[in-house]
Amino acid sequence: MNFTRRDLLKAGAFASVTAASPLAAQPLLVSPASSLMPRSGKRRVVIAGGGWGGMTAARHLREKAPDLEVVMLERNPVFWSCPLSNKWLIDVVDTNFLVHSYMAPARRHGYTFVQTEITGIDRGKKQVHTAQGYVDYDWLVLAPGIRYAFEAWFGNDRKAIDHTRTNFPTAYIPSAEHALVKQKIRSFKGGTFVMTLPPPPHRCPPSPYERACLMAWWWKTHKIPAKLVILDPKPRIAPITVGFREAFEDLYKDIVTHVPNAGVKEVDPFNKVIKTTAGDFKFDDALLMTPHQAGDLAWKAGVIGKNPKGQDTGWAAVDPQLYNLKDDPQLFVIGDAVGAVSPHFGHYPKSGHVANRQAKAVAVHIADQAKGNAPKPVIIDNLCYMLVNNSPREAISVQFDYKIGPDGLLHQSQIDDNDRRAELWESDLRWVAYMFEDFAAG
Ligand SMILES: Cc1cc2nc3c(=O)[nH]c(=O)nc-3n(C[C@H](O)[C@H](O)[C@H](O)COP(=O)(O)OP(=O)(O)OC[C@H]3O[C@@H](n4cnc5c(N)ncnc54)[C@H](O)[C@@H]3O)c2cc1C
């Protein structure tokens, strides 16, 4: 049975908002096998995932390619920002600061937002399948973020995976995990608290160290006898090596121990033991960060790259300067899911800033394709501020710049600002205000 859009709207079958039809979330009344959204007559861009990359792409596509219909599909009812969420864990910012409406920007910029779980992608038919029906596309922008690769530790051992996910969550994906981590920090009465860091590449490389500083600040301020052990697979803290090292030594000497070269070999979440290449560690509580990979949707779309041995890289293989697939040029991937972009430095830092820049670049590329023009590379940058002290508020930062070298490849330069100071915290607030205004303002 085929439903028309009018039928669906009458039935309130999906939660969506367009410039013309603001609706609230409604129960599902339609088969996932039918079309969720008949063609409007315009060519359509579907954005799969409404995080930092997807939201930015939706807004800027409407500006750069006003003749195209833009549809954004996202499972969460509201936008939750991972950037600044470490500060939320210790009440530097409140919940309203991180949460944004999906409805208001969709109305303001004139795209359609549908709250739904994406269940599959049929590249042959150019359809995105959702729990509520499929959506046809001419262009697809995949912006699924990351997944936690529990299999790297536990294989198919569901019991160990579920126990770890439930008891030692990490809050690295926009979800209710953040509330669990906040609760965990507050209820810790003392003892050894372990943080495992994923091997690179992973989401927001400096953020685990920032989180360590802010957790240590909380326990120091509340006089909790906590020892925080950071198990880091890298040989040294990176990025902002000196700034974080000095913060650990100057501010949290009695609390934080950073253990380099501590790659995880085995995790026993039931007996709370971790075996690493730097020795074995017992813990009372923990944030157990597994390796990160491109989000599930990138796997479902079949865009994961292969290494020279023919193994999955875990990340999407896209053109390093245009972010589309060589054999499917109207399929773009943006944000953390993107794989290595240069033999000189590997991956772009997996940050909200980079996701924002890539989304804007892809809006330009799609507008060019729609007009029949050849897309040209758009050079991006990256910037991250990390709060290391909350009394007084002091931050450090890292900036990355990129250029295309004479070899035609991307080159990266990095500037660490290790000198912690209030001014960088103020810059962080200005940065995030600009970013939220850029994609989430309604
Ligand atoms: C603690 C922490 C601190 C950080 N600090 C900073 C910072 O200071 N600066 C900075 O630039 N970056 C920071 N980041 C990194 C930043 O959050 C990510 O790089 C950014 O969110 C990547 O954007 P994205 O669009 O690729 O993924 P996301 O923002 O994660 O968006 C992906 C979206 O896809 C949706 N999705 C996935 N699968 C489906 C599906 N099947 N169906 C429907 N929807 C789906 C998800 O719900 C999600 O909303 C931080 C991250 C963390 C965890």
The ligand as a Gaussian input file, in Angstrom:
#p B3LYP/6-31G(d) Opt

LIG

0 1
 C       33.623000      15.309000      25.080000
 C       33.773000      15.883000      23.716000
 C       34.288000      17.160000      23.552000
 C       34.434000      17.699000      22.278000
 N       34.927000      18.966000      22.157000
 C       35.069000      19.508000      20.933000
 C       35.516000      20.858000      20.794000
 O       35.788000      21.564000      21.764000
 N       35.658000      21.352000      19.536000
 C       35.341000      20.623000      18.428000
 O       35.459000      21.145000      17.310000
 N       34.916000      19.329000      18.531000
 C       34.780000      18.765000      19.746000
 N       34.303000      17.476000      19.860000
 C       34.135000      16.645000      18.641000
 C       32.775000      16.822000      17.974000
 O       31.731000      16.491000      18.855000
 C       32.668000      15.896000      16.766000
 O       33.842000      15.973000      16.009000
 C       31.483000      16.303000      15.903000
 O       30.293000      16.093000      16.630000
 C       31.479000      15.515000      14.598000
 O       30.323000      15.838000      13.857000
 P       29.576000      14.707000      13.010000
 O       28.474000      15.409000      12.318000
 O       30.567000      13.943000      12.227000
 O       28.993000      13.687000      14.109000
 P       27.862000      13.928000      15.217000
 O       27.886000      15.334000      15.675000
 O       28.036000      12.851000      16.233000
 O       26.511000      13.694000      14.435000
 C       26.128000      12.440000      13.941000
 C       24.604000      12.377000      14.007000
 O       24.129000      11.268000      13.249000
 C       23.036000      10.707000      13.932000
 N       22.875000       9.318000      13.499000
 C       23.823000       8.359000      13.451000
 N       23.298000       7.206000      13.001000
 C       21.978000       7.430000      12.763000
 C       20.910000       6.617000      12.295000
 N       21.073000       5.319000      11.985000
 N       19.690000       7.163000      12.165000
 C       19.480000       8.486000      12.473000
 N       20.468000       9.294000      12.931000
 C       21.707000       8.786000      13.067000
 C       23.442000      10.819000      15.402000
 O       22.316000      10.734000      16.272000
 C       24.110000      12.186000      15.430000
 O       23.211000      13.233000      15.770000
 C       34.107000      16.936000      21.135000
 C       33.580000      15.639000      21.297000
 C       33.409000      15.122000      22.583000
 C       32.826000      13.743000      22.722000

